[in-house]
């Protein structure tokens, strides 16, 4: 195992998409760690998809969410956060070209044109937002995500997989990219030197696995010191019907070879009946934690109250970050995270 750098800030990498990574980063950015987010660039719907189709830029939506999560706490950063989240809508008569576009997506696309690269655009956006961490595209290859269904049909594009309007009862056999994608050097370096890679939370086939389909990413992930998979709270109709915890992990391991998963973080908090009924109408149910199966594979299971259920069932960012730091504090040199801020966070 790669030796730990005693006395330095732990290097934590969040690997995923937009919404789930936003939750993880929102909590983790408040801890004294070296934080990076490696993000998928394979969106094909909404504002991101339109910018991709019309201007040829890589879809910026997931990166925007991660950058907003890492933004500072001063008034200027708060205003920039609001601007990055602003969406044009509500035209009084007819459609307008900006309707549905997110200002942050436009901003990142403009920075890409000005700086000449996606990576530079993310870096400058992070500087302007006062980001407490770095957002890195997993690739700059312009590729499409595809899914082979169990009936032999093929879905082209991330949005077609994520928002299935037909054949919802047909499962996904496997996902793939329409052409080879090559990793960014920064993504490879971040994974290779990470003390902990937090995989997820996020949709299995459209947020997590797309990153693992990029050439060289799984190999770089295998060199990280530890890898933790954050288990989804709910299944998703048409994507993970009847999946248990071991099913999710089995799929991650299939695409992550030769990397392994060292730990799985799972929720124990009972969700409100009103939320469960609402999700059941959409064919979504709480993920069953079959811990014995995971432990038989040599995977440590950390079961904690992690859910936050208001209108939507989501991970609580503070609880998630505390659980991640708890795991990390027990596995690396104590001086690295023995700080007042981290101890206060871990104690709630």
N, C-alpha and C positions, 0 to 999 in steps of 0.2 A: 504493500500500500504506500502511496506517495506520502512522504513525511510532512507534518504540519509545520508551518512557519510560526514558531513560538513568539508571542507578543504582538502579532499583527492582527488587524481586524479580520474576522472570518469572511471568506468570499462566498457569497450566496447568490445563486443564479436561479431565476424563475423562468421556466420554459413552458410556453403555452400560447394562448391566443389573446383576446382582448378582455372580455368581461371577467373571466376567472383570474387572469393575471392582475387585472386592476385591483381586485379584492385582496390578493396576496401582497401586492406591492404597497397598497395603502397602509397596511399594518406594519410590514417589515421596514418601511422607510424611516420609521421612528426609532429604530434600534441602531446602535453603533456598529454597523457591518458594512462591508464593501458589497454593494447591491447592484446586480445587473439583471436585465430582462431580455431574454431572447424571444423574439416574437415572430409568428407566422405572417407571411405576406401573400396569402392565397385567397383573400376575399374576392367574391365575384358579384356581390349584390349591393344594393343601396348606394349611398354616396360614394363609397370606395370603389364599387364596381363601375359606376359611371365614369369616375375619374380615370380608372384603368382603361376603359374602352375608348374614351374620348381624347385622352392626353398621353396614354401610354406609360403612365407612372405606375409604380407598384402600389397596390391598395394600401392606404395609410391608416385605415380605421382602427385596427388592433394596436398599432404603435401609438396612435393618438391617445387611446384609453390608458395605455401604460405610462405615457409621458404625463398625463394629467394626474395619475395616481402618485407619481413621484414629485409633483410640483411642491414648492415651498409653502410656508404658512404665512408669509407677510402679505400685506394688502395688495401689492402689485401682482404677486403670484396668484392670489385668489381671484383677481380680476382676469388675469390671463387664463386661469383655469375655466372661468365662466365663458370666456370668449372661445376657447378651444372646444367647449361642449355645446356652443350655440348652434342651433339648426334653423335654417331658413324654412319657413312654412307659412301658410295662411294667406296666400295670394287671394285678393278679393275677386278678381275676374280672370279666368283662364289660367293656364300654367305658365310659369316663368322658369328660366333656365337654372336659377339658384334654388328653386323649391326642392326641399329634401336634402340639400347639401349641408354638410357640417362644416362650420368655419374652420375648425382645427384641421380637417382633412384638406381643405383648400390651402391653408397656411403651409402644411407640410409639403403639399404638391408644389407650391410656389418655391419653397426653400430647396426642394429637389432640383428644380429648374435653375435656380440662382447658383447653387453650390456645385451642381453637376453630378451629385450622387445621393442616393438614398441614405447611406450611412452618415454623410455630412449633414443632411437635412435633419436627421434625428438628433445628432449632436448639437446643432444650433438651436433646435426647438427645446432641447433639454436645458441649455444654457439660459435661454430666455425665460423659461419657466422656473428657473432655480431648482432643477430636479436634483433630488438626493439619490442619485443612482444613474445608471446608463441604460438606454434602450438600444438594442442591436437587432437588425433584421437577420433572420436565420439564413437568408439567401437574397441575392439580387437578381436571380434568374426569374424571368417572367413565365411562370408555369401555371397550369390549371390542375386542380384536384379532381380526380375522377373516382367513382365508386362502382364496383361490380356487385350487382345484387345477386341473391341466391337463385333467382330465376333466369339469370343470364343477361338481364338488362343492364345497361350502363348509364350512369348519371354523370354529366359533364359540368363541372364548376362547383365551387364550394356552396353557393347559395342553393343550387339544385339538390344537394345532399342535405343541407341544413334545414331547408324549408320545403320538404317534400309534399307535394299536393296530390300525388297519386302513387299507387303501389306502396302506400305506407305500411301495409301489412307484410311486405316482403323485406327480409333482413338484408343487411350488408354482408357480403362475402369477404371482400377486402377493398382497400383503397390504394390508389397509386397516382403518380404524377404523369401528365401527358408527355413529358420529355424530361431528360435529366436536369437536376437542379444542383448547383454547386454552392457550398457553404461560404459565408463570409469568414475571412480570417479571424475577425474579432469574435465571432460566435464560437469558432473552434477553440480559440485560446481561452475564452471565458469558461467554457465547459471543461476543458482539459485541466485547468488550474483551480476549479471550484472546490471548496470544502464541502458544500452541499448544493445539489441541484434539486429544486422543488418543481416537480412535474405537475402542472395543473394548479388549481382546479380548472375544468373546462370540458366542453363537448369532446368526447373521445375521438371521433373520426374527423371532425372539422377544425378542432383547435389544438389537440395534443399530437396526434399521430402525424399530421402534415409536416411538422418539424422533423420527425424521425425519418421521413422519406427523402430528405435532402442528403445527398452523398456526403459521407464523412461525419455526420452529426452523431449517429449512434456510436461510432468508434470514439469520438471525442467524449461523449457522455460516459463511456466505460472507464475513462481515465479520471473522472471526478472522484473525490474522496468518498462521498456518500451521495445516495440518490433517494429522495422521498417522493412517493406518489400520493397526491391529495385526492382521495376518493370522492366521486360525485355524490351529492346528496340524494338526487333523484335519477331514475332512469329516463330515457327519452324515447318517445314513440317513433318507430321506424328506424331507430339507430341502436338502442340498447335495451330493447324489450326483454324482460325477465333476466337481465344481467344481475348477477350477484357480485360482491366485491372481487372474488377470485376470477370472474369472467373479465372484468375490467382490467385487472392486473395481468391476466394471461394475454390479452390483446396488446397491452403496452409492451410486455416482454417479447412478444412475437416480432414487433417492429423495431424494438430497441436493441436487438442482438448486435454485438456481444455484451452490451451493458446489462446490468442486473438492477433490481430494485431492492434497496436495503430496508426500507420502512414504508408502511402505508399509514396515512393519517385518516381516520374515519370519525364520523359524527355519532354521538350517543344521545343527543338531545331529542326528546320526543317533539315532533312537529304538531302544530295545532290541527284539530280535526277539520276546521274550515279550510285550511290550506291544503290538506290532503284530499279533501273532496274536490276542490277546484282543480288540482293537478290530475286527479283520477279521470276527470272528464276529458283530459287531453292525453290519456293513456300513459301518464307518468306516475311512478310509485317510488317510495323510499328504497334505496339500495340496501339489500340484505348484507350484513357483515358476517361472512363465514370465515371467522378468524382462524379456525383450526386448519383450514386448507392453506391459508397464507403462511401460517407458522410452519406447516409441514414442508414448505418450500424454502425455509430459512429466512423468511421475511418478518421483521418485527412489526407488530400491530400496535399503533397508538390510538386508542379510542378516547375521544374527548368531546365535550359539548361544544360544537363548532357552528351550529346553524343559527341563522337569524331569519325568522319568518314573519314578514309583514304582509305586503301584497304578494311579493315573490319570495320563494325559498332560496336563500343565498347563504354562503359562508359568512360568518362574522369576521371582519378583517383583524380585529384585535385578538380574538381568541385563536384564530389561525396563526397569526404571527407569534403569539406566545407559545403555542405548541411547537412550532418550528424551532424557535430559539431554545426551548426546553430540551428538545432532542439534540440540538447542536451543542449545547452547553455540557452535555454528559459525554460527548465523544471527541472533543478536541481539547487542546491544552487550556486549562482553566484561565490563565492570565489573559487569553485572547478576548474573553467575553465577560470577565469579572469587572464590570463597570457599574456605577451607580444607576445609570439609566436603564441598562438591561435588567439588573436585579429588580428595579422598581416595576418594570413592565412584566416580568415573569411572576411577580407577586400580585399582579392585578391592579 
